[in-house]
Amino acid sequence: MKKHFEQSLPDHENERYDVGDLLGLGSHSVRKNYYPALQDRIEELERERNRYKWLFENALHGIFQGDLKGGFLAVNPAMAHICGYATPEALASGVTRLREQFFWRAHEFDQLRYELLDKGRISAREARLRRVDGRPVYVAITLLRRPDLGAEVVEAFVADITERHLARVRLEQLNTDLERRVEERTEALQNANVGLRYQIEEREKVERELVVAVNAAKEANRSKDKYLAAASHDLMQPLNAARLLVSTLQDSKLPEYESRLIDRVHRALEGAEDLLADLLDISKLDQQAMQPDLSYVDVESLVAGLAEEFEPVARNAALMFRSRLTPATVRTDPRMLTRILRNLLSNAFRYTRSGGVLLAMRVRSQQLRLEVWDTGIGIAEDKLEEIFTEFRQLLAPEAGGRTGVGLGLAIVERMARMLGCRVEVVSRPGSGSRFAITLPLANAAPVSRPGAGLPAAGLAQGSLEGCRVLVIDNDEDITASMEALLSRWGCIVTTARDEAGALVICRQQGAPQAILADYHLDANRTGCEAIYALRRACNRDIPAAIITADRSDACRRELQTQYMPVLNKPVKPNRLRALLSSLVTPPGQMRA
């Protein structure tokens, strides 16, 4: 080999070079020291190559490398098995065009190709591939573009999800059948009620059967929780617009009678908002779509914020409210812990007519115990387990009628179980109740989370007179209601439906003092992208916040990486004003 290499070199002025000279190994001592290290490196590279080859050939999921304009470049056995081929070679030779022979529909391939060429990566996208027998196979495919290997060369990881797809189809069919059975049963009961309307005993029987049918319908609706969760954004949008418009009217000078009517509408909208939020949370908890996001939490600060939030509630109800705080750090999900304590406090105030409520922190033997005491109507001992059941309320006559829908404690029990703690309850009818949860203490310092600096509702709110605010939302009702409310506070408001419209406004009017953007905009764009585009165009770090009706864990985790405050729709006006004040107030400076 050395001789062949030497003969291939050009001969200039009778000069010849040895291989060792070219590699810097001209002397005997250098060659002696270098060759063992080179051999070790070659062996290490060979072992690494064999390891990756073994992983490629024995992976449980399908792996392939291919050209979007042609066929496969490399295929592993698992990929061949998913498509029903005996060997990877059979799959590679049987498919020469990925678009027409590998994907079930060409338009599905085209959609993936355009998105991949735009973004460079697609993760866990559901798709259909074509088996050797011509049948479709449902997969979750992750694609990575490799421009270093070719203009449209990609690498893919494929998981067979056919069983999951069939299970989903069966569930949809089951829901359809259940709906049909409920409709048929309801219709039959209504017809029976018409025929027996003059017979009191038979009518009572029909009414009881109708209650059973209604309960069955409710059960069927609960089985559709995933559909309710998916529709949450559309449900929250009009509710948010209504809340903002009502708040605008509340700030207006109206006659006393009309003002009372507006207050009643405001309370009704709050009730609808609470009910919808509870339904969405129960839906996500039942689907296990809500998972704890653990971090080190300063519980003293968290509890102090809740105490401040419920002080106006106590004043309006003419009840005493005290909180006992102590420094403590735990590792938990701050959002879930806040929801647990807020629901317990809401229940305590709801069922307490006189006396007061206590929110206490107690540290015992490296354990933090959070307790909510009240002097309310109490709960019978044989009913203590039932209060954690959905849509179950155990009201005494002195409770003052029906309040809520019976989801608050069900949410508390589920979230506490996910956090690894148990809800304890001690109660005596007529004397009051004590609810408690216990968490292990942590030694680490609390972590500051992105967007966690949201101002509390009870903070003093400064003047916003003359503040220039840009609102970006693709819903005209939302932009109209936001403009009305912010203008009532003295803001100079401009609105845009998308990023392009916002850029036009900034070019014409200059940079705003603050931006409020909806997360989901048209054309699969987000408010975060619009904010970043405006900052680049104005060459300024404009204060901004995201407002969204999407309460999913995926959206929450995405927004945590953006380092921007977030408000969920429907927006509470006092929180919106506090947030806006914090955006336009320079750090360390209080507004008048």
C-alpha positions, 0 to 999 in steps of 0.5 A: 500500500505504501509503495502504491501511494508513493507511485501515485505522487508527482515527481518534482525535481527528483524529490520523493516523499515517504508516507511517514514524511507526509503524515509527520512520522518521518523519524523512527521514534515518532512512528513508534509513538504514533502508530499504537495511538492511531490503531487504538483510535481506529479500533475505537471508531470500529467499536462505535460503528458496530454499536450504532449498527447493532442499535439500528438493526435491533431497534424496536421502532422503525428507522429509515433514511430516505430521499423525499424525491426518491426512495430509501437509502437505509432501512432497519428490520423493524421498519420492514416488519411494520410494513409487512416486508420480510427483510429490509432489502425487500422493502428498499427494493419494493419502494422506489418512490416514497411519495406514491409507494410508501405513504398511503396518500400523496397529499399527506406526504406533500404536507409533511414534506412542505413542513419539513423543508420549512422547519427542518424537523417534525416530531411524533406526527400521526400518518398512514403508510402503505403495507406490502399487502396494500393496507394502511398502517397507522404510525407516529413518525418523527422526521429530521432533515439532513441537508448535509447528506442531500437537499431532501435527505431525511432520517425518520423514526417510526412507531406503529400506533395501529392498535391505538388508532383502532381503540380510538375508533372503537371508543368513538363508535361506543360513544355514538351507540351510547348517544343513540341509546340515550336519545332513544330512551329519552324519546320513549320516556317522553312519549310515555309521559304524554300518555300517562300525564293524568295519572299521578303515580305513573307520572312520578314513575316516568319522572324517575326514569327520566332522571335516570336517562338524564344521569345516563346522558351526563355520564355519556358526556363525561366520556367525551372529556377529550372533546370538551378539552379540545373545544376549550379555546372556542368556549373561552373566547366569547366568555372572555369578551363578555367579561371584559365588556361587563367590566367596562360597564362596571367602571361606567357611571350607571343608574343604581338599578342598571348597576345592580343588573350589571353586577348580577351579570358579572357574578353569573359570568364568574360562575360560568367561568368557574364551572367551565374551568372545573369541567376542563380540569376534571376532563384533563385529570380523568384523561391523565393529560395533566401531569405535575411539573415539579419544582422547588416552591417557596410555600410561604410566598404562595400562601401569602398570595392566596391570603391576599386574594381571599381577604376581599372575599372575607370582607364581603362575607363579613367573616374573620380570615387569618393566615399563619405563615412560616418559611418553608420550601417543598418540591411540588407543582406550584400550580396544582398546590395553589389550585388545591388550597384555593378550592379548599378556601373557596369551600370554607367561605361558601359554607361558613355563615358566621365566625371565620376561616384560618389558613395555617402552615405547620412544620413538624419533623421535616413535614409541612402541613397546610390546613384550612379551618372553618366554622361552617356547617360541618359534614356528617362522619358517614359522608366524609368520603362522598364529598370527593365524588364529582357532582356530589354536594352534601348541603344542610338546610342552613347552607343557604341553597345550592352553590357550585356544582360539586367539582371543587373537592373532586379536583382537590382529591385528584391533584393531591393524589398526583402530588403524592399526598392525601387530603385529610378531613375532620368535621363536626356538623354545626361546628366546622371542618378542617382540611389538611395536606402534608408535603415533605420539606425540601432543602433546596432554594425555590426556583424562579419560573418563567412568567411567574412574576405575575402581579397578584390581584390585590396589588395596588394598581397605578394610573395607566393614563396615556399608556400606549398599548397594542392588542393582537388577537384574531377575534374581533369581539375580543379586540373590541372588548379589550379596546373598550376596557383599556380605553376606560382605564385611560390607555391609548389602544391600537388593535391588530389581528395578526403579526403583519397588521401589528408591524404596519401599526408600529411602522406608522405609529412607533413602538407601543409601551406594552403588547398584549397578544393572544397565543393562537393566531391565524395561519398557525402563528403564535403571539410569541412570534408576533412579539419577537417580530415587533421587537426586532422591527422596533429594535426595542425589548417592548414589554409584552404578555401572552393571553390565551384560552389554551390551558393544556399542559403542552401550551403551558410548558411551551410558554414557560420557555418564553420568559413572558407573563401569561394570563388565561382567558377569561381574563379577570380585569383586576389581574389584567390591570395589575399585569399591565401596570407591571409591564409599563412601570420601570423596575423599582419605580412605583406609578402614581 
